[in-house]
Amino acid sequence: MEKFLLVDGNSLLFRAYYATAFRNVLQTSYGKYTNAIVSFNNMMINVIDDIKPDYILVAFDTKDKTFRHDMFEEYKGHRSPAPMELVEQFETTRELLDAMNISRYELSGYEADDIIGSLSKKYEDKEMIILTSDQDMLQLVDDNTTLLLMKKGVSDIHEITMENFVKEYEIEPRQVIDLKAMMGDSADNIPGIPGIGQKTGLKLIHEFDTLENLLANTDKLTGKRKENVENNIEIAKLSKILSTIKTDMNIDIDLNDFKLNIDYNSLYMFYQQYEMNRQANAIKDKLDGESEVANFKIKKVEKISDKYLVDNTFLWVETSGDYQNAILEKLVLTDGKTVEIINRENFLEDQPLQTWLKSDSKKSVYDAKFLYHLFNRENLQINGISEDIMVAAFLVDSATTNWISFLNKYGGTQCDIQSKADVEIDVIASKAFDLMSVKAEIIKEIKAKDMEYLYYDVELPLTRVLFQMENEGIKVDKEIIVAIADKTAKIIEEVSNEIYGYANKEFNINSPKQLSEVLFDELGLPQVKKRSTAIDILEKLSGQHPIIDAIIKQRKYQKLFSTYADGLQKYISPEGRIHTIYHQTTTQTGRLSSTDPNLQNISVRDEEGREIRKAFVADENSVLMAYDYSQIELRILAHMAKEKKLIEAFNAGVDIHAQTAKDVFDLNEVEGEDRNKAKAVNFGIIYGISDFGLSEQLHIPISEAKDYIEKYFETYPGIKKYMDETVEFCKKEGYVKTLINRRREILEINSSNYMVREFGKRAAMNAPIQGSAADLIKIAMVRIDKRIKAEKLTSKMLLQVHDELIFNVLEGEIEVMQKIIQEEMNSSMQLDVPLQSDGSISKDWYGL
């Protein structure tokens, strides 16, 4: 009988991470976390070698809420967010599976368990094997389905079959659901029946067989147990539904897509990219004959041939070191027919090659911004970049986030491995050749989707602007940061001691388990959500005991300390500057994101958080200058919706929030609180806010919030019409677009799951507006940079914080920079309403 291996991707990845996270922090030389990926890979390879399945599928959860959340809002509601080091590795794990040529499957509104459960019952003619660390899967064991259950770490795997199930668990697989419904499950926040643990649950199963029989025969129970069961009948029924893995989903797949056929060449390339050298060496003997033979030749040379030093050559580099310290090791050039590779030593001696790099000769590359940094560190220049395949492919499809996924989508042709001795060179050449081979298809899609202006005039020139900003960095006064860190640490210590005093003992305040025991068991505080200590829950308990406000304060300062006061210090360079990294190809709306460190997330509203900004200072004889767009998303909404009243208000220069308060709340005079409410409504509408969401934000009844939203749409009917039409367009076409044709696919809008569908609607309403705002400031950045260079100014653009730009401006250039910035920001797009930017000047970021 053929074997079909079903793998619980989320379960294995979490197990892989936590089994290795505390031994050492595995990272690539360029800063990518890999401990979970390496462990996940090793588990997969070992199980595949052991089982030798004919078919394989890895199922994942999605980020969306599931049908279980619709039934029980608190489902899994108390779980803490996954560590950033793990979250980063989820996408890389998907890349690993793609490189392996192993199929993966995920479905919005459902969990990986449901996918596995339904597939396990779909193929009765196959031997079904499930690999997981989740004991919920025990309910799926039957005569045709075996469970490989990971007990401890990543190597202790127990094989569970029908033959050994009852001996191991004292019940039958079908009764796993009944037992869980009675006991509840703290991990999933399933309530169960109070007072029933595993021992009592097993006893009741043995006596009544099923939950239904127990609930129908409560007269056979006595005392507190009888009372608990009878008082929680509906909860018990709900718990059983929540505990039941779906086995009847209609998953329409072609079994042949899941045939096990590992692509060792692609896998080897992945191992190289993520510096998994031991794994790469282990599969070298499997590389011959695995890839399609490509008709091109590879040459290792001491000097690049002149035929490559022309227009439209594709350039690829192999490097060592992290992003901000990478060193070129090999340079690869291809014309689409042949490939030449030169190593570092010869490259540094090849003057014609360096002259070509500096020239305006057109070059196609992958990740232009990185190349600007790389050659700048060698005191060399690269000019003439006419195509950036990474940026172009992301615009076409934001799911293609790395070169492996590009090739999977567009179908590059891998090179034939000529000899094991040259396997590394061949794989490097294959990367360059494959990316060159898919360039034409990607650019064809750019043109077909009318993205030429967005790509060639905005995103491509922006790569150099962002390089300049990253390279310049911003000056930091380390003494201020250290002083804030010391002050914050002292506050944390004082507040922690205060908490210990209220609890009458010391404990780990950062442990949800220990904290919940103190709050709910020892101090007897009410449980808003079952034993949750999340910040929103603590805020609802504020005032019920002084320990709550102390814990909220402790968390606030702990985050401030770890993320900024202490966290920023490791990013200060020897010359006293912080060089953040900007990412163009991560957010689907087109916004830039910032990491290492994230300078877009420093608090502006909280005074303690704002203090950190005092450490970011101007250079000598300079000031910091900030300009930000005023109400840009509302202005874009007015333009896109062609809403006459809003357009008239903006053109008249009136206070738009005060005007909204008058129109929506029927007021003659507007107080500050009224304006704030109107502001919440204005921006809430942009994000597709619900009655409930607005009521929570304004602390008003849902009925009142509903009235506000209805009155808003009555006042501005063009907005309602625009929102409805945008949602309908998205339902039909599957995407929405910005004013300059940036697309965002929103497949969730046609989901059968209500919650997922509603998320899709909100995203459809917001993405064109937020995306157009992101496009607008990118256009401004490119235009301001051109003006600074054209007028030969010394001032520099330093930071972008969404709608705001921050510059270091020489004191003698203040007036001319104010003129340039305002002119370019206010004319970057022609809208039906005026664009308005407001500026400020200070010696530090705090004063802006």
Secondary structure, DSSP 4 states (H G I P E B T S, - for coil): --EEEEEEHHHHHHHHHHHHTTT---B-TTS-B-HHHHHHHHHHHHHHHHH--SEEEEE---SS--HHHHH-TTTTTTPPPPPHHHHHHHHHHHHHHHHHT-EEE--TTS-HHHHHHHHHHH-TTSEEEEEES-GGGGGG-BTTEEEEEEEETTTEEEEE-HHHHHHHHSS-GGGHHHHHHHH-BTTTTB---TT--HHHHHHHHHHHSSHHHHHHTGGG--HHHHHHHHHTHHHHHHHHHHHPPP--------GGGGB----HHHHHHHHHHTT-HHHHHHTGGG-TT-SPPPS-EEEE-SS--GGGSSTTEEEEEEEES-GGG-EEEEEEEE-SSEEEEEEHHHHHH-HHHHHHHHS---EEES-HHHHHHHHHHTT-----EEEEHHHHHHHH-TT--SHHHHHHHHT--PPP---GGGHHHHHHHHHHHHHHHHHHHHHHHHHHTT-HIIIIIIIHHHHHHHHHHHHH-EEB-HHHHHHHHHHHHHHHHHHHHHHHHHHTS---TT-HHHHHIIIIIIS----SSTT---HHHHHHHTTS-HHHHHHHHHHHHHHIIIIIITGGGGGB-TTSEE--EEESSS-TT---EEESS-TT-S-SSSHHHHGGGGGBBPPTTEEEEEEEESSHHHHHHHHHHT-HHHHHHHHHT--HHHHHHHHHHT-SS--HHHHHHHHHHHHHHHTT--HHHHHHHHT--HHHHHHHHHHHHHH-HHHHHHHHHHHHHHHHHSEEE-TT--EEE-GGGG-SSHHHHHHHHHHHHHHHHHHHHHHHHHHHHHHHHHHHHHTT---EEEEEETTEEEEEEEGGGHHHHHHHHHHHHTTSS--SS---EEEEEESBGGG-
